[in-house]
Amino acid sequence: MALIEVKNLEKIYGDGEVTTPALRDISFIVEPGEFIAVMGPSGSGKSTLLHILGFLDRQTSGIYRFEGKTIDDYSKDEIARTRNKKMGFVFQAFNLLARTSVLENVKLPLVYSGIKQTEWDAMAMEVIESMGLTKRIKHEPSQLSGGERQRVAIARALVNNPSVIFLDEPTGNLDSKSGRTVMEIIQKLSEEEKRTIILITHENSTAEYAKRTIRLLDGRIVSDEKVANRRDARDFIK
């Protein structure tokens, strides 16, 4: 069964005489373990699509199935639980809690997970270690570099072992070196852990790490193809 199935999806903002189409007739399938980059210029519908895929918004028409179920098959509580347990989110602005340690930031999704609190530290430390941040667990976001903050955000997205990770311009606020480090980590998650990853980006150099690229223009898919010359993941920086 496909993890994600999108068929004839449309999103229109506004009503009455003034409407703005953001997505038009979008169709694709995501299989478990795929690493997909969704590309397009500003205003092409990339973030709107991510919000619908992440149950943060609803389409105007068409079908979106996640693990075989549409959003209408879930109650409000089930939608919240699905976002928390099965979807990890990483954003350009990091969205970390200020004046809160790395460890506490990473543990945040576990608060609503139903997992025993006695297990939280061990689960958080496992992903923090995998990001090479063990020596930073007591640091607050303001004490970290941009690349380190994004690695904390990735660790937080992973802590619940989600079915899919959504990344919205994860290198947008980083210098080129930090951006490469973050993308190498993401590619390793795909290749070694077989994570399902959907990456939103406007940068070719970032999309080249993915296995497949979906290009949007004016809310429509203009191409959907395998990446021929993928970048190779470098040695992970401990």
MARBA-3410 file (N, C-alpha, C, O; in Angstrom, 1 decimal):
238
0.8,-1.2,0.0,0.0,0.0,0.0,0.9,1.2,0.0,1.9,1.3,0.8 ~ 0.5,2.2,-0.8,1.2,3.5,-0.9,1.1,4.2,0.5,0.0,4.1,1.1 ~ 2.1,4.9,0.9,2.1,5.7,2.1,1.2,6.9,1.9,0.3,7.2,2.7 ~ 1.4,7.5,0.7,0.6,8.7,0.4,0.1,8.6,-1.0,0.8,8.2,-2.0 ~ -1.2,8.9,-1.2,-1.8,8.9,-2.5,-2.6,10.2,-2.7,-3.4,10.6,-1.9
-2.2,11.0,-3.8,-2.8,12.2,-4.1,-3.4,12.1,-5.5,-2.8,11.7,-6.4 ~ -4.7,12.5,-5.6,-5.4,12.3,-6.9,-6.3,13.5,-7.2,-7.2,13.8,-6.4 ~ -6.0,14.2,-8.3,-6.8,15.4,-8.7,-7.0,16.4,-7.6,-8.0,17.0,-7.5 ~ -5.9,16.6,-6.9,-6.0,17.6,-5.7,-6.1,19.0,-6.2,-5.3,19.4,-7.1 ~ -6.9,19.8,-5.6,-7.0,21.2,-5.9,-7.2,22.0,-4.6,-7.8,21.5,-3.6
-6.6,23.2,-4.5,-6.8,24.1,-3.4,-7.0,25.4,-3.9,-6.2,26.0,-4.7 ~ -8.2,26.0,-3.5,-8.5,27.4,-4.0,-8.8,28.2,-2.7,-9.5,27.8,-1.9 ~ -8.1,29.4,-2.7,-8.3,30.3,-1.6,-9.4,31.3,-2.0,-9.5,31.7,-3.2 ~ -10.2,31.8,-1.0,-11.2,32.8,-1.3,-12.5,32.1,-1.6,-12.6,30.9,-1.8 ~ -13.5,33.0,-1.8,-14.8,32.5,-2.2,-15.5,33.6,-3.0,-15.1,34.7,-3.1
-16.7,33.2,-3.6,-17.4,34.2,-4.4,-16.7,34.5,-5.6,-16.2,33.6,-6.4 ~ -16.6,35.8,-6.0,-16.0,36.2,-7.2,-14.5,36.3,-7.2,-13.9,36.2,-8.2 ~ -13.9,36.4,-6.0,-12.5,36.6,-5.9,-11.9,35.3,-5.3,-12.0,35.0,-4.1 ~ -11.2,34.5,-6.2,-10.6,33.3,-5.8,-9.2,33.2,-6.3,-8.9,33.7,-7.4 ~ -8.4,32.5,-5.6,-7.0,32.2,-6.1,-6.7,30.8,-6.0,-6.6,30.2,-4.9
-6.5,30.1,-7.2,-6.1,28.7,-7.2,-4.7,28.6,-6.8,-3.8,29.2,-7.4 ~ -4.4,27.7,-5.8,-3.0,27.5,-5.3,-2.5,26.1,-5.8,-1.3,26.0,-6.1 ~ -3.4,25.1,-6.0,-3.0,23.8,-6.5,-4.1,23.4,-7.5,-5.3,23.6,-7.3 ~ -3.6,22.8,-8.6,-4.6,22.4,-9.7,-4.3,21.0,-10.2,-3.2,20.8,-10.7 ~ -5.2,20.1,-10.0,-5.1,18.8,-10.6,-3.8,18.1,-10.2,-3.2,17.5,-11.1
-3.5,18.0,-8.9,-2.2,17.4,-8.5,-2.5,15.9,-8.2,-3.4,15.6,-7.5 ~ -1.7,15.1,-8.8,-1.8,13.6,-8.6,-0.4,13.0,-8.5,0.5,13.2,-9.4 ~ -0.1,12.2,-7.5,1.1,11.4,-7.4,1.0,10.4,-6.2,0.1,10.5,-5.4 ~ 1.9,9.5,-6.2,1.9,8.5,-5.1,3.3,8.5,-4.5,4.3,8.6,-5.2 ~ 3.4,8.3,-3.2,4.6,8.2,-2.5,4.7,6.8,-1.8,3.8,6.5,-1.0
5.7,6.0,-2.2,5.8,4.7,-1.5,6.7,4.8,-0.3,7.5,5.7,-0.2 ~ 6.5,3.9,0.7,7.4,3.9,1.9,8.9,3.9,1.5,9.3,3.1,0.6 ~ 9.7,4.8,2.1,11.1,4.8,1.9,11.6,5.7,0.8,12.8,5.8,0.6 ~ 10.6,6.4,0.1,11.0,7.3,-1.0,11.6,8.6,-0.4,11.1,9.0,0.7 ~ 12.5,9.2,-1.1,13.0,10.5,-0.8,12.7,11.4,-1.9,13.3,11.3,-3.0
11.7,12.3,-1.8,11.2,13.2,-2.8,11.4,14.6,-2.5,11.2,15.1,-1.4 ~ 11.9,15.4,-3.5,12.0,16.8,-3.5,10.9,17.4,-4.3,10.7,17.1,-5.4 ~ 10.2,18.3,-3.7,9.1,19.1,-4.4,9.7,20.5,-4.6,10.0,21.2,-3.7 ~ 9.9,20.8,-5.9,10.5,22.0,-6.3,9.6,23.0,-7.0,8.5,22.6,-7.5 ~ 10.0,24.3,-7.0,9.2,25.3,-7.7,9.5,26.6,-7.2,10.0,26.8,-6.1
9.3,27.7,-8.0,9.5,29.0,-7.6,8.5,29.5,-6.5,7.6,28.8,-6.2 ~ 8.8,30.6,-5.9,7.9,31.2,-4.9,6.5,31.3,-5.5,6.3,31.8,-6.7 ~ 5.5,30.9,-4.8,4.1,31.0,-5.3,3.6,29.8,-6.2,2.5,29.8,-6.7 ~ 4.5,28.8,-6.3,4.1,27.6,-7.1,3.2,26.6,-6.5,2.7,25.8,-7.1 ~ 3.0,26.8,-5.1,2.1,25.9,-4.4,2.8,24.8,-3.5,2.2,24.0,-3.0
4.2,24.9,-3.4,4.9,24.0,-2.6,4.5,23.9,-1.2,4.2,22.8,-0.7 ~ 4.5,25.0,-0.5,4.1,25.0,0.9,2.6,24.7,1.1,2.3,24.0,2.1 ~ 1.8,25.1,0.2,0.4,24.7,0.3,0.2,23.2,0.2,-0.6,22.6,1.0 ~ 1.0,22.6,-0.7,0.9,21.1,-0.8,1.4,20.4,0.5,0.8,19.5,1.0 ~ 2.5,20.9,1.0,3.1,20.4,2.3,2.0,20.5,3.4,1.9,19.5,4.2
1.4,21.6,3.5,0.4,21.8,4.6,-0.8,20.8,4.5,-1.3,20.3,5.5 ~ -1.2,20.5,3.2,-2.3,19.5,3.0,-1.7,18.1,3.4,-2.4,17.3,4.0 ~ -0.5,17.8,2.9,0.0,16.4,3.2,0.2,16.2,4.7,0.1,15.1,5.2 ~ 0.5,17.3,5.4,0.8,17.2,6.8,-0.5,17.4,7.7,-0.4,17.6,8.9 ~ -1.6,17.4,7.1,-2.9,17.6,7.8,-3.0,18.9,8.5,-3.7,19.0,9.5
-2.3,19.9,8.0,-2.3,21.3,8.5,-3.3,22.1,7.8,-3.7,23.2,8.3 ~ -3.8,21.6,6.7,-4.8,22.3,5.9,-5.6,21.2,5.1,-5.2,20.1,5.0 ~ -6.7,21.6,4.5,-7.5,20.7,3.7,-7.6,21.2,2.3,-7.6,22.4,2.0 ~ -7.7,20.2,1.4,-7.8,20.6,0.0,-9.3,21.0,-0.3,-10.2,20.7,0.5 ~ -9.4,21.8,-1.4,-10.8,22.2,-1.8,-11.5,21.0,-2.5,-12.7,20.8,-2.3
-10.8,20.3,-3.3,-11.4,19.1,-4.0,-10.3,18.1,-4.3,-9.1,18.4,-4.1 ~ -10.6,16.9,-4.7,-9.7,15.9,-4.9,-9.5,15.0,-3.7,-10.2,15.1,-2.7 ~ -8.6,14.0,-3.8,-8.4,13.0,-2.8,-7.0,13.0,-2.3,-6.0,13.1,-3.1 ~ -6.8,13.0,-1.0,-5.5,12.7,-0.4,-5.7,11.6,0.7,-6.5,11.7,1.6 ~ -4.9,10.5,0.4,-5.0,9.4,1.4,-3.6,9.3,2.0,-2.6,9.3,1.3
-3.6,9.1,3.3,-2.4,8.9,4.1,-2.6,7.5,4.8,-3.5,7.3,5.6 ~ -1.7,6.6,4.4,-1.8,5.2,4.9,-3.2,4.6,4.6,-3.8,3.9,5.5 ~ -3.7,5.0,3.5,-5.0,4.4,3.0,-6.3,5.1,3.5,-7.4,4.8,3.1 ~ -6.1,6.2,4.3,-7.3,6.9,4.9,-7.2,8.4,4.5,-6.1,9.0,4.4 ~ -8.4,8.9,4.2,-8.5,10.4,3.9,-8.7,11.1,5.2,-9.0,10.5,6.2
-8.5,12.4,5.1,-8.6,13.2,6.4,-10.0,13.1,6.9,-10.2,13.3,8.1 ~ -11.0,12.9,6.1,-12.4,12.7,6.5,-12.6,11.4,7.3,-13.6,11.3,8.0 ~ -11.7,10.5,7.2,-11.8,9.2,7.9,-11.3,9.4,9.4,-11.5,8.4,10.2 ~ -10.7,10.5,9.7,-10.1,10.7,11.0,-11.0,11.7,11.8,-11.6,12.6,11.2 ~ -11.1,11.5,13.1,-11.7,12.5,14.0,-10.6,13.6,14.2,-9.5,13.4,13.8
-11.0,14.7,14.8,-10.1,15.7,15.1,-9.0,15.2,16.0,-7.8,15.6,15.8 ~ -9.3,14.4,17.0,-8.3,13.9,17.9,-7.3,12.9,17.1,-6.1,12.9,17.4 ~ -7.9,12.1,16.2,-7.1,11.2,15.4,-6.1,12.0,14.5,-5.0,11.6,14.2 ~ -6.6,13.1,13.9,-5.7,13.9,13.1,-4.5,14.4,13.9,-3.4,14.4,13.4 ~ -4.8,14.9,15.1,-3.7,15.4,16.0,-2.8,14.3,16.3,-1.5,14.5,16.3
-3.3,13.1,16.6,-2.4,12.0,17.0,-1.6,11.6,15.8,-0.4,11.2,15.9 ~ -2.2,11.6,14.6,-1.5,11.2,13.4,-0.3,12.1,13.1,0.8,11.7,12.8 ~ -0.6,13.4,13.2,0.5,14.4,13.0,1.6,14.2,14.0,2.8,14.3,13.6 ~ 1.2,13.9,15.2,2.2,13.8,16.3,3.1,12.6,16.2,4.3,12.6,16.4 ~ 2.4,11.4,15.9,3.1,10.1,15.9,3.7,9.7,14.6,4.7,9.0,14.5
3.0,10.1,13.5,3.4,9.5,12.2,4.0,10.5,11.2,4.4,10.1,10.1 ~ 4.0,11.8,11.6,4.6,12.8,10.8,5.6,13.7,11.5,5.3,14.2,12.6 ~ 6.8,13.8,11.0,7.8,14.7,11.6,7.9,15.9,10.7,7.9,15.8,9.5 ~ 8.1,17.1,11.3,8.1,18.4,10.6,9.4,19.1,10.9,9.8,19.2,12.0 ~ 10.1,19.6,9.8,11.3,20.4,10.0,11.1,21.7,9.1,10.8,21.5,7.9
11.2,22.9,9.7,10.9,24.1,9.0,12.2,24.9,8.9,13.2,24.8,9.6 ~ 12.2,25.9,7.9,13.3,26.8,7.7,13.7,27.6,8.9,14.9,27.8,9.2 ~ 12.7,28.0,9.7,12.9,28.8,10.9,13.2,28.0,12.2,13.2,28.6,13.3 ~ 13.4,26.7,12.1,13.7,25.8,13.2,12.6,25.6,14.1,12.3,24.4,14.5 ~ 11.9,26.7,14.6,10.7,26.6,15.4,11.0,25.9,16.8,10.3,25.1,17.2
12.2,26.2,17.3,12.6,25.6,18.6,12.1,26.5,19.7,11.9,27.7,19.5 ~ 11.9,26.0,20.9,11.5,26.8,22.0,12.7,27.5,22.6,13.7,26.9,22.9 ~ 12.6,28.8,22.7,13.7,29.6,23.3,13.8,29.3,24.8,12.8,28.9,25.4 ~ 15.0,29.6,25.4,15.2,29.4,26.8,14.8,27.9,27.2,14.4,27.7,28.4 ~ 15.0,27.0,26.3,14.7,25.6,26.6,15.8,24.8,26.0,16.3,25.0,24.9
16.3,23.8,26.8,17.5,23.0,26.4,17.2,22.2,25.1,16.1,21.9,24.8 ~ 18.3,21.8,24.5,18.2,20.8,23.4,17.4,19.6,23.8,16.5,19.2,23.0 ~ 17.7,19.0,24.9,17.1,17.8,25.4,15.6,18.0,25.5,14.8,17.2,25.0 ~ 15.2,19.1,26.1,13.7,19.4,26.3,13.0,19.7,25.0,11.9,19.3,24.8 ~ 13.7,20.4,24.1,13.1,20.6,22.8,12.8,19.3,22.0,11.8,19.2,21.4
13.8,18.4,22.1,13.6,17.2,21.3,12.6,16.3,22.0,11.9,15.6,21.3 ~ 12.4,16.4,23.3,11.4,15.6,24.0,10.0,16.1,23.8,9.0,15.3,24.1 ~ 9.8,17.3,23.2,8.5,17.9,23.2,7.4,17.0,22.5,6.3,16.9,23.1 ~ 7.7,16.4,21.4,6.6,15.6,20.8,6.2,14.4,21.6,5.1,13.9,21.5 ~ 7.0,14.0,22.5,6.7,12.8,23.4,5.6,13.1,24.4,5.0,12.2,25.0
5.5,14.4,24.7,4.5,14.8,25.7,3.1,14.4,25.4,2.3,14.0,26.2 ~ 2.8,14.3,24.1,1.4,13.9,23.6,1.4,12.6,23.0,0.4,12.2,22.3 ~ 2.5,11.8,23.2,2.6,10.5,22.5,2.0,9.3,23.1,1.7,8.3,22.5 ~ 1.7,9.4,24.4,1.2,8.3,25.2,2.3,7.4,25.6,2.0,6.4,26.3 ~ 3.5,7.7,25.3,4.7,6.9,25.8,5.0,7.3,27.2,4.9,8.4,27.6
5.4,6.3,28.0,5.7,6.6,29.4,6.8,7.6,29.5,7.8,7.5,28.8 ~ 6.6,8.5,30.5,7.6,9.6,30.7,9.0,9.1,31.0,10.0,9.7,30.7 ~ 9.0,7.9,31.7,10.3,7.4,32.1,11.2,7.0,30.9,12.4,6.8,31.0 ~ 10.5,6.9,29.7,11.3,6.5,28.5,11.7,7.7,27.6,12.5,7.5,26.7 ~ 11.2,8.9,28.0,11.5,10.0,27.1,12.9,10.4,27.0,13.4,10.6,25.9
13.7,10.4,28.1,15.1,10.8,28.0,15.9,9.9,27.1,16.7,10.4,26.3 ~ 15.7,8.6,27.3,16.4,7.6,26.5,16.1,7.8,25.0,17.0,7.7,24.1 ~ 14.8,8.0,24.7,14.4,8.1,23.3,15.0,9.4,22.7,15.5,9.4,21.5 ~ 15.0,10.5,23.4,15.5,11.8,23.0,17.0,11.7,22.8,17.6,12.2,21.8 ~ 17.7,11.1,23.8,19.1,11.0,23.7,19.6,10.2,22.5,20.7,10.4,21.9
18.8,9.2,22.1,19.2,8.3,21.0,19.3,9.2,19.7,20.2,9.0,18.9 ~ 18.3,10.0,19.4,18.3,10.8,18.2,19.2,12.0,18.3,19.8,12.4,17.3 ~ 19.4,12.5,19.5,20.3,13.6,19.7,21.7,13.1,19.4,22.5,13.8,18.7 ~ 22.1,11.9,19.9,23.4,11.3,19.6,23.6,11.1,18.1,24.6,11.3,17.5 ~ 22.5,10.7,17.4,22.6,10.4,16.0,22.8,11.7,15.2,23.3,11.6,14.0
22.5,12.8,15.8,22.7,14.1,15.1,24.1,14.7,15.5,24.4,15.8,15.1 ~ 24.8,14.0,16.3,26.1,14.5,16.8,26.0,15.7,17.7,26.9,16.5,17.8 ~ 25.0,15.7,18.6,24.7,16.8,19.5,24.8,16.4,21.0,24.3,17.2,21.8 ~ 25.4,15.3,21.3,25.4,14.8,22.7,26.0,15.9,23.6,25.5,16.0,24.7 ~ 27.0,16.6,23.2,27.6,17.6,24.1,26.9,18.9,24.1,27.3,19.8,24.8
25.7,19.0,23.4,24.9,20.2,23.4,23.6,20.0,24.1,22.7,20.9,24.0 ~ 23.4,19.0,24.8,22.0,18.7,25.4,21.5,19.7,26.3,20.3,19.9,26.4 ~ 22.4,20.4,27.0,22.0,21.4,28.0,21.9,22.8,27.4,21.5,23.8,28.1 ~ 22.4,23.0,26.2,22.4,24.3,25.5,21.0,24.7,25.1,20.2,23.9,24.8 ~ 20.8,26.0,25.1,19.6,26.6,24.6,19.8,27.0,23.1,20.9,27.1,22.7
18.7,27.1,22.3,18.9,27.5,20.9,19.8,28.7,20.6,20.6,28.7,19.6 ~ 19.7,29.7,21.5,20.5,30.9,21.2,22.0,30.6,21.4,22.9,31.4,20.9 ~ 22.4,29.5,22.0,23.8,29.1,22.2,24.3,28.2,21.1,25.4,27.7,21.2 ~ 23.5,27.9,20.1,23.8,27.0,19.0,24.0,27.7,17.7,23.4,28.8,17.5 ~ 24.8,27.2,16.8,24.8,27.7,15.4,23.6,27.3,14.7,22.7,26.5,15.1
23.4,27.9,13.5,22.2,27.6,12.7,22.1,26.2,12.3,21.1,25.6,12.4 ~ 23.3,25.6,11.9,23.3,24.2,11.6,22.9,23.3,12.7,22.2,22.3,12.5 ~ 23.4,23.6,13.9,23.1,22.8,15.1,21.6,22.9,15.4,21.0,22.0,15.8 ~ 21.1,24.1,15.3,19.6,24.3,15.6,18.8,23.5,14.6,17.8,22.9,15.0 ~ 19.2,23.4,13.4,18.4,22.6,12.4,18.6,21.1,12.7,17.6,20.3,12.5
19.8,20.7,13.2,19.9,19.3,13.6,19.0,19.0,14.8,18.5,17.9,14.9 ~ 18.9,19.9,15.7,18.0,19.7,16.8,16.5,19.5,16.3,15.8,18.7,16.8 ~ 16.2,20.4,15.3,14.8,20.3,14.8,14.6,18.9,14.1,13.5,18.3,14.2 ~ 15.6,18.4,13.4,15.5,17.1,12.8,15.4,16.0,13.9,14.6,15.1,13.7 ~ 16.2,16.1,14.9,16.1,15.1,16.0,14.7,15.1,16.6,14.1,14.1,16.9
14.1,16.3,16.8,12.8,16.4,17.3,11.8,15.8,16.4,10.8,15.1,16.8 ~ 12.0,15.9,15.1,11.1,15.3,14.1,11.2,13.8,14.1,10.2,13.1,13.7 ~ 12.3,13.3,14.5,12.6,11.8,14.5,12.2,11.1,15.7,12.0,9.9,15.7 ~ 12.0,11.8,16.8,11.9,11.2,18.2,10.8,10.2,18.3,10.8,9.3,19.0 ~ 9.7,10.5,17.6,8.5,9.6,17.6,8.6,8.5,16.6,7.6,7.7,16.4
9.7,8.4,15.8,9.8,7.4,14.8,8.7,7.5,13.8,8.0,6.5,13.6 ~ 8.5,8.7,13.1,7.3,8.9,12.3,7.4,8.1,11.0,8.5,7.6,10.6 ~ 6.3,8.0,10.3,6.2,7.3,9.0,6.8,8.1,7.9,7.3,7.6,6.9 ~ 6.7,9.5,8.0,7.2,10.4,7.0,7.7,11.6,7.7,7.2,12.1,8.7 ~ 8.8,12.2,7.1,9.4,13.5,7.5,9.1,14.5,6.4,9.5,14.3,5.3
8.5,15.6,6.8,8.3,16.7,5.9,9.3,17.8,6.3,9.4,18.2,7.4 ~ 10.0,18.3,5.2,11.0,19.4,5.5,10.7,20.5,4.5,10.7,20.4,3.3 ~ 10.5,21.7,5.1,10.2,22.9,4.3,11.4,23.8,4.3,11.6,24.5,5.3 ~ 12.1,23.8,3.2,13.3,24.7,3.0,14.2,24.6,4.2,14.6,25.6,4.8 ~ 14.7,23.4,4.5,15.5,23.2,5.8,16.8,23.8,5.8,17.4,24.0,6.8
17.3,24.2,4.6,18.6,24.9,4.5,18.5,26.3,4.2,19.5,27.0,4.0 ~ 17.3,26.9,4.2,17.1,28.2,3.8,17.8,29.3,4.6,18.1,30.3,4.1 ~ 17.9,29.0,5.9,18.6,29.9,6.9,20.0,29.6,7.2,20.6,30.1,8.2 ~ 20.6,28.7,6.4,21.9,28.2,6.7,23.0,28.6,5.7,22.6,28.9,4.5 ~ 24.2,28.7,6.1,25.3,29.0,5.2,25.5,27.7,4.4,25.0,26.6,4.7
26.4,27.8,3.3,26.5,26.6,2.4,27.1,25.4,3.1,26.6,24.3,2.9 ~ 28.0,25.6,4.0,28.6,24.4,4.7,27.6,23.8,5.6,27.5,22.5,5.6 ~ 26.9,24.5,6.4,25.9,24.0,7.3,24.8,23.3,6.5,24.3,22.3,6.9 ~ 24.4,23.9,5.4,23.4,23.4,4.6,23.8,22.0,4.0,23.0,21.1,4.0 ~ 25.0,21.9,3.6,25.5,20.6,3.1,25.5,19.5,4.2,25.1,18.4,4.0
25.9,19.9,5.4,25.9,19.0,6.5,24.5,18.5,6.8,24.2,17.3,7.0 ~ 23.5,19.4,6.8,22.1,19.0,7.1,21.6,18.1,6.0,20.9,17.1,6.3 ~ 21.9,18.4,4.7,21.4,17.6,3.6,22.1,16.2,3.6,21.4,15.2,3.3 ~ 23.3,16.1,4.0,24.0,14.8,4.1,23.3,14.0,5.2,23.2,12.7,5.1 ~ 22.9,14.6,6.3,22.2,13.9,7.4,20.9,13.4,6.9,20.5,12.2,7.1
20.2,14.2,6.2,18.8,13.8,5.6,19.0,12.7,4.6,18.2,11.8,4.6 ~ 20.0,12.8,3.8,20.2,11.7,2.8,20.5,10.4,3.5,20.1,9.3,3.1 ~ 21.3,10.4,4.6,21.6,9.2,5.3,20.4,8.6,6.0,20.2,7.4,6.0 ~ 19.5,9.5,6.4,18.2,9.0,7.0,17.4,8.2,5.9,16.8,7.2,6.2 ~ 17.5,8.7,4.7,16.9,8.0,3.6,17.6,6.7,3.2,16.9,5.6,3.1
18.9,6.7,3.1,19.6,5.5,2.6,19.8,4.5,3.6,19.7,3.3,3.3 ~ 20.1,4.9,4.8,20.5,3.9,5.9,19.3,3.5,6.7,19.2,2.3,7.2 ~ 18.4,4.4,7.0,17.2,4.1,7.8,16.0,3.9,7.0,14.9,3.6,7.6 ~ 16.0,4.1,5.7,14.9,3.9,4.8,13.7,4.8,5.2,12.6,4.4,5.1 ~ 14.0,6.0,5.7,12.9,6.9,6.0,12.2,7.5,4.8,12.8,7.6,3.7
10.9,7.7,4.9,10.2,8.4,3.9,10.4,9.9,4.1,10.0,10.4,5.2 ~ 10.9,10.6,3.1,11.2,12.0,3.2,10.6,12.8,2.1,10.8,12.5,0.9 ~ 9.9,13.9,2.4,9.4,14.8,1.4,9.9,16.2,1.7,9.7,16.8,2.8 ~ 10.8,16.7,0.8,11.5,17.9,1.0,11.0,19.0,0.1,10.9,18.8,-1.2 ~ 10.7,20.1,0.6,10.2,21.3,-0.1,11.4,22.2,-0.3,12.1,22.6,0.7
11.8,22.6,-1.6,12.9,23.4,-1.8,12.8,24.1,-3.1,12.1,23.7,-4.0 ~ 13.5,25.3,-3.3,13.6,25.9,-4.6,15.0,25.8,-5.1,15.3,26.4,-6.2 ~ 15.9,25.1,-4.4,17.3,25.1,-4.8,17.6,23.7,-5.4,17.4,22.7,-4.9 ~ 18.2,23.8,-6.6,18.6,22.6,-7.3,19.7,21.8,-6.5,19.6,20.6,-6.5 ~ 20.6,22.5,-5.9,21.7,21.9,-5.2,21.1,21.1,-4.0,21.7,20.1,-3.6
20.0,21.5,-3.4,19.4,20.7,-2.3,18.6,19.6,-2.9,18.6,18.5,-2.3 ~ 17.8,19.8,-3.9,17.0,18.7,-4.5,17.8,17.6,-5.0,17.3,16.4,-5.1 ~ 19.1,17.8,-5.4,19.9,16.8,-6.0,20.2,15.6,-5.0,20.7,14.6,-5.4 ~ 20.0,15.8,-3.7,20.2,14.8,-2.7,19.0,13.7,-2.8,19.2,12.6,-2.3 ~ 17.9,14.1,-3.3,16.7,13.3,-3.3,16.8,12.2,-4.4,17.6,12.3,-5.3
15.9,11.3,-4.4,15.8,10.2,-5.4,14.8,10.5,-6.5,14.9,10.0,-7.6 ~ 14.0,11.5,-6.2,12.9,11.8,-7.2,12.5,13.3,-7.0,12.5,13.8,-5.9 ~ 12.2,14.0,-8.1,11.9,15.4,-8.0,10.5,15.6,-8.7,10.3,15.2,-9.8 ~ 9.6,16.3,-7.9,8.4,16.7,-8.5,8.4,18.3,-8.6,8.7,18.9,-7.6 ~ 8.3,18.8,-9.8,8.4,20.2,-10.0,7.0,20.8,-10.2,6.1,20.3,-11.0
6.7,21.9,-9.5,5.5,22.6,-9.6,5.7,24.0,-10.3,6.7,24.6,-10.1 ~ 4.7,24.4,-11.0,4.6,25.7,-11.6,3.2,26.2,-11.6,2.4,25.5,-12.2 ~ 2.9,27.3,-11.0,1.5,27.9,-11.0,0.6,26.8,-10.5,-0.6,26.7,-11.0 ~ 1.0,26.1,-9.5,0.1,25.1,-8.8,-0.1,23.8,-9.6,-0.9,23.0,-9.1 ~ 0.6,23.6,-10.6,0.5,22.3,-11.4,1.8,21.6,-11.4,2.9,22.2,-11.3
1.7,20.3,-11.5,2.9,19.4,-11.7,3.3,19.5,-13.1,2.6,19.2,-14.0 ~ 4.6,20.0,-13.3,5.1,20.1,-14.7,6.1,18.9,-15.0,6.4,18.7,-16.2 ~ 6.6,18.3,-14.0,7.4,17.1,-14.2,7.5,16.3,-12.9,7.4,16.9,-11.8 ~ 7.7,15.0,-13.0,7.8,14.1,-11.9,8.8,13.0,-12.4,8.4,12.1,-13.1 ~ 10.0,13.0,-11.9,11.1,12.2,-12.5,12.1,11.8,-11.4,12.3,12.5,-10.4
12.8,10.7,-11.7,13.9,10.2,-10.9,15.1,11.2,-11.1,15.2,11.7,-12.1 ~ 15.8,11.4,-10.0,17.0,12.2,-10.1,18.2,11.4,-10.7,18.6,10.4,-10.1 ~ 18.7,11.8,-11.8,19.7,11.0,-12.5,21.1,11.1,-11.9,21.8,10.1,-11.7 ~ 21.5,12.3,-11.4,22.8,12.5,-10.9,22.7,13.0,-9.4,22.9,14.2,-9.1 ~ 22.4,12.0,-8.5,22.2,12.4,-7.1,23.6,12.7,-6.5,24.6,12.1,-6.9
23.5,13.6,-5.5,24.7,13.8,-4.7,24.9,12.7,-3.7,23.9,12.1,-3.2 ~ 26.1,12.3,-3.4,26.4,11.2,-2.5,26.6,11.8,-1.1,27.2,12.9,-0.9 ~ 26.0,11.1,-0.1,26.2,11.6,1.3,27.6,11.5,1.7,28.3,10.5,1.4 ~ 28.1,12.5,2.3,29.5,12.5,2.9,29.5,11.8,4.2,28.5,11.4,4.7 ~ 30.7,11.7,4.8,30.8,11.2,6.1,30.1,12.0,7.1,30.2,13.3,7.1
29.3,11.4,8.0,28.5,12.2,8.9,29.4,12.8,10.0,30.4,12.2,10.5 ~ 29.2,14.1,10.2,30.0,14.9,11.2,29.5,14.6,12.6,28.4,14.9,12.9 ~ 30.3,13.9,13.4,30.0,13.6,14.8,30.1,14.8,15.6,29.8,14.8,16.8
END
